[in-house]
C-alpha cells in the first residue's frame, strides 16, 4: 500500500494495529498540534506500540535548540495522548498507548475525545480528537485472543460486529471447500486445446506458487482464512468495497490485514504487485450500484497490479461471468468459464495474464 496521512486518515478502522513503525519517514510529528500522532493513536489498539526512528532523537541532534523545541513538542503531544515512553536507544523511541480509558479524563492537556467515532474512515479528513474510546473493540492486546485462534472468532467477538455465529460458520465451511477447488484450477490445463478440470491424476500446483493475493470483495475475510487453514503460503490483502457492508473491523480483529477501497479509483499500490486477484460476488455488487466507471476500467486496474502469469478467479452469477469473459479477452488474458461442482446458478471465470501479449 502507498499512503500518506498529510491531510487524510488512512483507510483503516480505529483500534486495528498492534504496532505502528516509522523509520525516518520524514513526517513532521511536531506540526499541526500533533494531529499526525493523533492519527497514529486512532490506528493503535490499547497497549499498542509506536516505534519511531529518526535522526532528531540523537544526543548530537538535540544540541541544536530548534531540534530541542521540536522534540519537546512531540514529547508533550505523546503525553497528552496518554502514551508511555518505554525506551529511548540511539535514534529509536518506543511509546506504548494506554489501555485505560479514564486516563483521558485525568490529563492536564491534550486532544479532546471525539463525540462521534465512524469506523468507515475512507480518506476522511484528519480528525484532531481521540477516537475509539467508546467502542466495544477497545480491548487491550493482552486480553485479545492470540493468533491463530483469533481468526476463528467466538460468539462474543462476533456479536461486536453484528455477525451471527451460524452465518459465520457457514461462511467458513463454504470457503474451506471452495479453496480446495480453486487451487486445483491453477494449471495451464484449463486453457489447452482440449480444456479440462485438473483431476486427481494431474499434478497439483505447489503450495507456495502464490505469495501476494488480493481479494476484491473480502466480506468476512473467509477466503483469507481458508487459504491459511489449507496451509498455503500466502499473504492476502482483503479489500472491502466502499459500497459493500463494512466488515473491515472484523477482518482486522481476525488478525488479517485489509483496506477500504472504491474500485473506480486506482488501487494505491505498485504495478505488478499481486500473484492472484480474487473476486466473489464483486460483479453483482457493481451491478446493484450505479458507478462512474465501467467493468473494463476496473479490469484495466486489475491488469496493472497483476504480475505476468498471475491468476484471476471470479465467482458470480452466470450472465455476469459471461459478460466479464468478453471484457477480459480485450486484455488478452487467457480465460475459461467453469461450472461449479455444487448446484448453483453461479460460475467461475479463471484467467491468467500472459507473460507476453499475444
Helices and strands as residue ranges (DSSP letters): E 17-23, G 32-34, H 35-43, E 44-53, G 55-57, G 61-63, H 65-80, E 83-89, E 92-97, G 101-105, G 141-143, G 149-151, H 155-160, H 165-185, G 188-191, E 212-215, H 222-229, E 235-241, H 248-253, E 257-261, E 274-280, H 282-287, H 295-305, E 306-317, H 318-330, E 334-339, E 346-352
